[in-house]
Amino acid sequence: MYATNVRELKKNPSLALRQAKDAPVLILKGDEPDALLIHLDENLSKTETGLRPALAANLYKEGVMSLGKASKLSGLAMSDFIRHLGSLGIEIVKVDETTAHETKDLSVWL
């Protein structure tokens, strides 16, 4: 993996594009990672197959998409997408301060 900063990217973007053919290029803003540049070659479908689940997982995590819509975007079956989220440490069931109280109320009925 290569790394460059925004200033160098502005000076010589073609260098970053050439480097991206070999390996991903991390773009730094100050000392913090800001973006990742990857080369989209003729094997775009392989790249897309890897990116779609990552994009869908992030959109689900941020609350932009429902679980079902994110699963469809990812191209994975629902069960596979749930496993993918689990491997990333993303919770399927959102737990907040009312969850414990609601669970206690339900336990009376179960």
C-alpha positions in Angstrom: 0.0 0.0 0.0 1.2 3.5 -0.9 0.4 6.7 1.0 0.4 10.3 0.0 -1.0 13.6 1.3 -3.4 15.9 -0.4 -0.7 18.4 -1.3 1.4 15.8 -3.2 -1.8 14.5 -4.8 -2.5 17.9 -6.2 1.0 18.3 -7.4 1.2 15.0 -9.2 -2.1 13.1 -9.5 -0.7 10.8 -12.2 1.8 9.4 -9.8 -0.9 8.3 -7.4 -2.9 6.8 -10.3 0.2 4.8 -11.4 0.8 3.6 -7.9 -2.9 2.6 -7.6 -2.3 0.1 -10.4 0.1 -1.8 -8.1 -1.6 -1.3 -4.7 -4.2 0.9 -3.0 -3.1 4.4 -2.2 -4.0 5.9 1.1 -4.7 9.7 0.9 -3.8 11.6 4.1 -5.2 14.9 5.2 -2.7 16.2 7.8 -1.7 13.0 9.6 -5.1 11.3 9.4 -6.3 8.9 6.7 -8.9 10.6 4.6 -9.5 8.5 1.4 -8.4 5.4 -0.4 -7.6 5.3 -4.1 -8.0 2.0 -5.8 -7.4 1.1 -9.5 -10.5 -0.1 -11.3 -9.1 -2.3 -14.0 -10.8 -4.5 -16.6 -11.8 -6.8 -13.8 -14.3 -4.2 -12.4 -16.9 -6.8 -11.5 -14.4 -8.4 -9.0 -13.7 -5.0 -7.5 -17.4 -4.2 -7.3 -18.2 -7.5 -5.7 -15.9 -6.6 -2.8 -17.0 -3.0 -2.5 -20.8 -3.5 -2.5 -20.9 -5.4 0.8 -18.6 -2.8 2.4 -20.7 0.1 1.2 -24.0 -1.6 2.2 -22.6 -2.4 5.7 -21.5 1.2 6.2 -24.9 2.6 5.0 -26.7 0.2 7.4 -24.4 1.0 10.3 -25.1 4.8 9.8 -28.8 4.2 9.6 -29.2 5.3 6.0 -30.5 2.0 4.9 -32.7 -0.7 6.4 -31.2 -4.2 6.8 -33.3 -5.5 3.8 -32.2 -2.7 1.5 -28.6 -3.0 2.5 -28.7 -6.7 1.9 -30.0 -6.2 -1.6 -27.4 -3.5 -2.3 -24.6 -5.8 -1.1 -25.7 -8.6 -3.5 -25.6 -11.1 -0.6 -28.4 -13.2 0.7 -29.9 -11.8 3.9 -28.3 -14.5 6.1 -24.9 -14.0 4.4 -25.2 -10.2 4.9 -26.0 -10.6 8.6 -22.9 -12.8 9.0 -20.9 -10.2 7.1 -22.2 -7.5 9.5 -21.3 -9.8 12.5 -17.8 -10.2 11.2 -17.4 -6.4 11.1 -18.8 -6.1 14.6 -21.9 -4.2 13.5 -24.9 -4.9 15.7 -28.1 -6.1 14.0 -30.3 -5.3 17.0 -29.9 -1.7 18.1 -29.7 -1.6 21.9 -30.4 1.6 23.7 -31.4 2.7 27.3 -35.0 1.5 26.9 -34.1 -2.0 25.7 -33.5 -3.4 29.2 -36.8 -2.0 30.5 -38.7 -3.3 27.5 -37.0 -6.7 27.9 -38.0 -6.8 31.5 -41.6 -6.0 30.6 -41.6 -8.8 28.0 -40.2 -11.4 30.5 -43.5 -11.2 32.5 -45.4 -12.4 29.5 -42.9 -15.2 28.5 
